[in-house]
Amino acid sequence: MKPLVQQHLLLILVASLLMGASVFCYTTRKTAGLAGERKVICQDREEFYINERQRVEPVNLPITSGDLIVVEKRYLRLTLYRDGNVLKRYPIAIGKPTTPSPVGEWKIIHKGGKWGGGFGARWLGLNCPWGIYGIHGTNKPGSIGRMSSHGCIRMYNRDVLELYNLVQIGTPVHIIGDLAPVKLRKIYQRGTTGEDIVMLQFAMRKFGFNPGPADARYGPGMEQAVRKLQKFYGLAPTGKITRNEQFLLSPHLKLKRE
């Protein structure tokens, strides 16, 4: 090793010893939050770090092996099913009426943790297209069992640590509850996203034309289902939803009053 390099390393070591061992702890934590990782600020204003190497885009989600997370807003509980059987059940907090948790059929697209004190432990991010929603721990345990978040699903830290180790990226997360009224657009086509798409997807399913997951994305499955509906009712099979298709689906739509 060259003398200049040796001298530089010695100066760093002496400075670190003079400033205390906590310097090493801080540096390690800060580096871990930057090298290969990305900070996520969720709807609850909590900060988490996700590993970019484990992050998966919604179109490339892997197929999981029989796991399903069901969040029942009415009962304020989260259930993990494995191969159709209840594996775990936890109490949760959900969004307030003004900032509701997103009803729909999502998937976990990234996992991560939070530094410091174990508060707000772990992050399971969902592929909801209109906000950064996820399942995470909380430093406000008194909020569990209430409608108290900004839309995220809060759990006791001990519970989310357990859930985090049980599930993998790609696990479906179905949030069940009443859909809020929506205002429909004039036309919907492939590439459209939003809360109103979720309602249209559920309406298509009730009408007997399955568009796939109710994931707020107007994708190929939705387009194909719309074409089938249009052919059945003698409409041009464009794969787009216009006022005509909306009229057919209206019995299953909850619309905002003008």
Secondary structure in CASP SS format (residue, H / E / C, confidence):
PFRMAT SS
TARGET T0000
AUTHOR 0000-0000-0000
METHOD secondary structure of the structure
MODEL  1
M C 1.00
K C 1.00
P H 1.00
L H 1.00
V H 1.00
Q H 1.00
Q H 1.00
H H 1.00
L H 1.00
L H 1.00
L H 1.00
I H 1.00
L H 1.00
V H 1.00
A H 1.00
S H 1.00
L H 1.00
L H 1.00
M H 1.00
G C 1.00
A C 1.00
S H 1.00
V H 1.00
F H 1.00
C H 1.00
Y H 1.00
T H 1.00
T H 1.00
R H 1.00
K H 1.00
T H 1.00
A H 1.00
G C 1.00
L C 1.00
A C 1.00
G C 1.00
E E 1.00
R E 1.00
K E 1.00
V E 1.00
I E 1.00
C C 1.00
Q C 1.00
D C 1.00
R C 1.00
E C 1.00
E E 1.00
F E 1.00
Y E 1.00
I E 1.00
N E 1.00
E C 1.00
R C 1.00
Q C 1.00
R C 1.00
V C 1.00
E C 1.00
P H 1.00
V H 1.00
N H 1.00
L C 1.00
P C 1.00
I C 1.00
T C 1.00
S C 1.00
G C 1.00
D E 1.00
L E 1.00
I E 1.00
V E 1.00
V E 1.00
E E 1.00
K C 1.00
R C 1.00
Y C 1.00
L C 1.00
R E 1.00
L E 1.00
T E 1.00
L E 1.00
Y E 1.00
R E 1.00
D C 1.00
G C 1.00
N E 1.00
V E 1.00
L E 1.00
K E 1.00
R E 1.00
Y E 1.00
P E 1.00
I C 1.00
A E 1.00
I E 1.00
G E 1.00
K C 1.00
P C 1.00
T C 1.00
T C 1.00
P C 1.00
S C 1.00
P C 1.00
V C 1.00
G E 1.00
E E 1.00
W E 1.00
K E 1.00
I E 1.00
I E 1.00
H E 1.00
K E 1.00
G E 1.00
G E 1.00
K C 1.00
W C 1.00
G C 1.00
G C 1.00
G C 1.00
F C 1.00
G C 1.00
A C 1.00
R C 1.00
W E 1.00
L E 1.00
G E 1.00
L E 1.00
N C 1.00
C C 1.00
P C 1.00
W C 1.00
G C 1.00
I C 1.00
Y C 1.00
G E 1.00
I E 1.00
H E 1.00
G E 1.00
T C 1.00
N C 1.00
K C 1.00
P H 1.00
G H 1.00
S H 1.00
I C 1.00
G C 1.00
R C 1.00
M E 1.00
S E 1.00
S E 1.00
H C 1.00
G C 1.00
C C 1.00
I E 1.00
R E 1.00
M E 1.00
Y C 1.00
N H 1.00
R H 1.00
D H 1.00
V H 1.00
L H 1.00
E H 1.00
L H 1.00
Y H 1.00
N H 1.00
L H 1.00
V C 1.00
Q C 1.00
I C 1.00
G C 1.00
T C 1.00
P E 1.00
V E 1.00
H E 1.00
I E 1.00
I E 1.00
G C 1.00
D C 1.00
L C 1.00
A C 1.00
P C 1.00
V E 1.00
K C 1.00
L C 1.00
R C 1.00
K C 1.00
I C 1.00
Y E 1.00
Q C 1.00
R C 1.00
G C 1.00
T C 1.00
T E 1.00
G C 1.00
E H 1.00
D H 1.00
I H 1.00
V H 1.00
M H 1.00
L H 1.00
Q H 1.00
F H 1.00
A H 1.00
M H 1.00
R H 1.00
K H 1.00
F C 1.00
G C 1.00
F C 1.00
N C 1.00
P C 1.00
G C 1.00
P C 1.00
A C 1.00
D C 1.00
A C 1.00
R E 1.00
Y C 1.00
G C 1.00
P H 1.00
G H 1.00
M H 1.00
E H 1.00
Q H 1.00
A H 1.00
V H 1.00
R H 1.00
K H 1.00
L H 1.00
Q H 1.00
K H 1.00
F H 1.00
Y C 1.00
G C 1.00
L C 1.00
A C 1.00
P C 1.00
T C 1.00
G C 1.00
K C 1.00
I E 1.00
T C 1.00
R H 1.00
N H 1.00
E H 1.00
Q H 1.00
F H 1.00
L H 1.00
L H 1.00
S H 1.00
P H 1.00
H H 1.00
L C 1.00
K C 1.00
L E 1.00
K C 1.00
R C 1.00
E C 1.00
END
